[in-house]
């Protein structure tokens, strides 16, 4: 067997010598990339202050019995010290399988899943339909795009308050239904219609983003693929199924994931539409806010525990979702 020798050093080519230690490698990396570290340091510091510290402190609060009565506070000139205690995972146990766990967590969890699935499905379906229409050669297409993107451009609180006025008992929607001699639902009082109204308003707010994203994906599909499919005798449905949908796969997977995360944590629509007057229409994020800031005494520990559970649910979903996409991509590659 022949061993190659480096003539300059006298060492074999496979002999790399002793690997430097961790401290030496960090020093070398710093000396080589110090400018990059200097550039990202401000961002890392801001993220640490605004994201990591609150997250760590919130996680600590979930392990205590902190509320508005036993936390440190100042009343006039008197400073009252914190008296809350470390209780471990009791908050999580109480939320997940306590005596009232269904009313306080599982009922809101089920409604949050239904809310998220319905909204994202409507966002994607309506957004894809509008994107397909706007991708055609239509007269005034730019004007249509401008009109359809307005619900996304208008601030959310303006949109939700507008819908709240229209859905009121004497609002334009019920007045129109009365004119047609149709039943007038109690949009803001009855639980079923509260949930229906919430999905409707959130769909109105979320469709433009989905439409714009999918329209960009449609315009990136090579037109020659449609020409080849048409020459092979494919009809409109076959071209949509075998050319359009596969061409939108990467865009669709991204916008659906973003839509799930945003809708699952959609605070503004529910809170601005109902406030704290619709307990059965509250999703997990608004219910967590109610526990921490909408009742007396304010339960900071339980509210923080809800936040950590929300984060854990989204992390698990994202992991399985990306794994499922990668598995499907591998199957398509085969």
Secondary structure, 3 states (H helix, E strand, C coil): CCCCECCCCCCECCCCCCCCCHHHHHHHHHHHHHHHHHHHHHHHHHHHHHHHHHHHHHHHHCCECCCCCCCCEEECCEEECCCCCECCCHHHHHHHHCCCHHHHHHHHHHHHHHHHHHHHHHHHHHHHHHHHHHCCCCCCHHHHHHHHHHHHHCCHHHHHHHHHHHHCCCCHHHHHHHHCCCCCCCCCCCHHHHHHHHHHHHHHHHHHHHHHHHHHHHHCCCHHHHHHHHHCCCCHHHHHHHHHHHHCHHHHHHHHHHHHHHHHCCCHHHHHHHCCCCHHHCCHHHHHHHHHHCCCCCCHHHHHHHHHHHHHHHHHHHHHHHHHHHHHHHHHHC
